[in-house]
Amino acid sequence: MKMFSDSLCSGLTAAALLFAIILVPGLTSCSTNQAYSSFQAAQRNSCYSVPSENYDACMAEANKSFDEYEQELKDVERTMKAEKKEATSNKN
């Protein structure tokens, strides 16, 4: 039984999406991919309010696929772990 309808997924705010994507995957009826799609649409809409010289870069960022987003997230996590490990080893 679904707790939320699919239409609710499209109305999530950016903060709620980040919470759903990062903190509680699987606890809502929205898949991570659906949540990312909603966030992506909101990001595209926000590109209309950036200065014209930043518009293309904003849209390029907003149009990244979910797979690209996941890969970037994994790369950031890997980098952060490596930096933490290096910082820990430098203390010793």
PyMOL commands that set and color helices and strands:
alter all, ss='L'
color gray80, all
select helices_A, chain A and resi 6-9+14-23+32-47+52-62+66-91
alter helices_A, ss='H'
color red, helices_A
deselect
rebuild
show_as cartoon
